[in-house]
């Protein structure tokens, strides 16, 4: 009888010890990842956003969070995905938030744009803008470097003076959109091109390289722009176009439950400027490397 009691007591002690260790381990995991919920990181369906979204995901995983990647969401619906609780955060652009989501008037000062979208997203959507980065994926014009050097064109003001000597590779809508060529002409004056033909956006650098045109619309972080011997991005010296600074947007309830996310993601944003993100884009779009590999390599260099 005594032996049986001792055996039963031993079993109870061992069971209690195992339970204690299990609860301790679970407690440590829960403490490490905040609320213990999976963070769903969304991205839009183009190279730059995929790279930056992957950087967010890697940084969160490195800090102990579970991450679900929800990639390649159309830009027209990703904001809705966020506010409808289908994703928790994603990389957005300040100008997109201002003009496309909030439908507000154009502002060209980067800090003013950021403070405006930050305030309005909080009020309207219960969404927080974390720190914006220096990386600005805005509208621009690219010119063949040979022409830039020959005619001394480095700004859009210079371009306007020489427009009659230049062939424009249009994308059609840029000629009509209020924030396209019409916006430039209101400030810089009429752009009387030598010729203007419409080309598919995906072909513009090939068109310029083949000397079929001299100037084309561009986004300021496109990977091909690393080839400065061939292509020169013109300075918008009168600041017509609004800034499109990269910044993470996150649902308030997720951030409140996991406040450490802010510091984790803000560290990534602080490492991104226009030159850096352009180089990362080039590794994918020009060198044909995988965006996950590029993101992981870059994260290792900044963590």
PELIN-V201071 format. One record per residue. N is the residue number from 1. RES is the residue in three letters. PSI is psi in whole degrees, -180 to 180 (NA if undefined). Layout:
N,RES,PSI
N,RES,PSI
//
This chain:
1,UNK,-44
2,UNK,-41
3,UNK,-39
4,UNK,-39
5,UNK,-41
6,UNK,-38
7,UNK,-42
8,UNK,-40
9,UNK,-40
10,UNK,-44
11,UNK,-41
12,UNK,-42
13,UNK,-45
14,UNK,-44
15,UNK,-44
16,UNK,-40
17,UNK,-44
18,UNK,-43
19,UNK,-41
20,UNK,-44
21,UNK,-40
22,UNK,-46
23,UNK,-38
24,UNK,-44
25,UNK,-43
26,UNK,-39
27,UNK,-40
28,UNK,-42
29,UNK,-46
30,UNK,-42
31,UNK,-36
32,UNK,-35
33,UNK,28
34,UNK,-117
35,UNK,-9
36,UNK,1
37,UNK,157
38,UNK,135
39,UNK,123
40,UNK,111
41,UNK,118
42,UNK,159
43,UNK,154
44,UNK,178
45,UNK,46
46,UNK,161
47,UNK,-55
48,UNK,-47
49,UNK,-36
50,UNK,-43
51,UNK,-49
52,UNK,-41
53,UNK,-39
54,UNK,-36
55,UNK,-44
56,UNK,-47
57,UNK,-45
58,UNK,-43
59,UNK,-41
60,UNK,-42
61,UNK,-38
62,UNK,-27
63,UNK,0
64,UNK,3
65,UNK,148
66,UNK,136
67,UNK,135
68,UNK,124
69,UNK,128
70,UNK,89
71,UNK,164
72,UNK,44
73,UNK,135
74,UNK,139
75,UNK,-27
76,UNK,-17
77,UNK,-6
78,UNK,-35
79,UNK,-42
80,UNK,-38
81,UNK,-37
82,UNK,-52
83,UNK,-21
84,UNK,11
85,UNK,35
86,UNK,-24
87,UNK,166
88,UNK,-32
89,UNK,162
90,UNK,163
91,UNK,125
92,UNK,177
93,UNK,135
94,UNK,-42
95,UNK,-36
96,UNK,-43
97,UNK,-43
98,UNK,-51
99,UNK,-43
100,UNK,-38
101,UNK,-53
102,UNK,-17
103,UNK,40
104,UNK,169
105,UNK,154
106,UNK,137
107,UNK,140
108,UNK,-9
109,UNK,121
110,UNK,-44
111,UNK,-39
112,UNK,-41
113,UNK,-47
114,UNK,-48
115,UNK,-34
116,UNK,-50
117,UNK,-36
118,UNK,-46
119,UNK,-47
120,UNK,-37
121,UNK,-38
122,UNK,-44
123,UNK,-48
124,UNK,-34
125,UNK,-5
126,UNK,47
127,UNK,139
128,UNK,134
129,UNK,120
130,UNK,-176
131,UNK,138
132,UNK,153
133,UNK,169
134,UNK,-19
135,UNK,124
136,UNK,106
137,UNK,71
138,UNK,-177
139,UNK,150
140,UNK,-180
141,UNK,135
142,UNK,141
143,UNK,151
144,UNK,131
145,UNK,-36
146,UNK,-44
147,UNK,-40
148,UNK,-46
149,UNK,-43
150,UNK,-37
151,UNK,-1
152,UNK,41
153,UNK,113
154,UNK,-13
155,UNK,167
156,UNK,-28
157,UNK,-43
158,UNK,-42
159,UNK,-44
160,UNK,-37
161,UNK,-26
162,UNK,11
163,UNK,-37
164,UNK,-13
165,UNK,1
166,UNK,145
167,UNK,125
168,UNK,127
169,UNK,91
170,UNK,163
171,UNK,18
172,UNK,-76
173,UNK,-27
174,UNK,-24
175,UNK,-21
176,UNK,-32
177,UNK,140
178,UNK,-34
179,UNK,15
180,UNK,-131
181,UNK,-40
182,UNK,-38
183,UNK,-41
184,UNK,-45
185,UNK,-28
186,UNK,-32
187,UNK,-43
188,UNK,-19
189,UNK,169
190,UNK,139
191,UNK,92
192,UNK,82
193,UNK,150
194,UNK,-40
195,UNK,158
196,UNK,120
197,UNK,150
198,UNK,130
199,UNK,155
200,UNK,140
201,UNK,-36
202,UNK,-15
203,UNK,-5
204,UNK,-41
205,UNK,-32
206,UNK,-40
207,UNK,-45
208,UNK,-44
209,UNK,-35
210,UNK,7
211,UNK,36
212,UNK,-14
213,UNK,167
214,UNK,-31
215,UNK,146
216,UNK,154
217,UNK,149
218,UNK,165
219,UNK,145
220,UNK,-2
221,UNK,18
222,UNK,137
223,UNK,-35
224,UNK,-19
225,UNK,-8
226,UNK,-20
227,UNK,71
228,UNK,-17
229,UNK,-23
230,UNK,-37
231,UNK,138
232,UNK,126
233,UNK,125
234,UNK,145
235,UNK,129
236,UNK,78
237,UNK,-17
238,UNK,8
239,UNK,58
240,UNK,-44
241,UNK,141
242,UNK,157
243,UNK,147
244,UNK,66
245,UNK,138
246,UNK,137
247,UNK,146
248,UNK,139
249,UNK,136
250,UNK,142
251,UNK,138
252,UNK,-42
253,UNK,-31
254,UNK,-43
255,UNK,-39
256,UNK,-37
257,UNK,-25
258,UNK,67
259,UNK,-23
260,UNK,-16
261,UNK,-36
262,UNK,-51
263,UNK,-39
264,UNK,-48
265,UNK,-35
266,UNK,-31
267,UNK,-38
268,UNK,-48
269,UNK,-38
270,UNK,-22
271,UNK,-2
272,UNK,116
273,UNK,178
274,UNK,-43
275,UNK,-42
276,UNK,-48
277,UNK,-32
278,UNK,-43
279,UNK,-39
280,UNK,-43
281,UNK,-39
282,UNK,-37
283,UNK,-30
284,UNK,-52
285,UNK,-29
286,UNK,-49
287,UNK,-9
288,UNK,35
289,UNK,165
290,UNK,136
291,UNK,-31
292,UNK,-41
293,UNK,-42
294,UNK,-43
295,UNK,-44
296,UNK,-41
297,UNK,-44
298,UNK,-41
299,UNK,-40
300,UNK,-28
301,UNK,-15
302,UNK,-12
303,UNK,NA
//
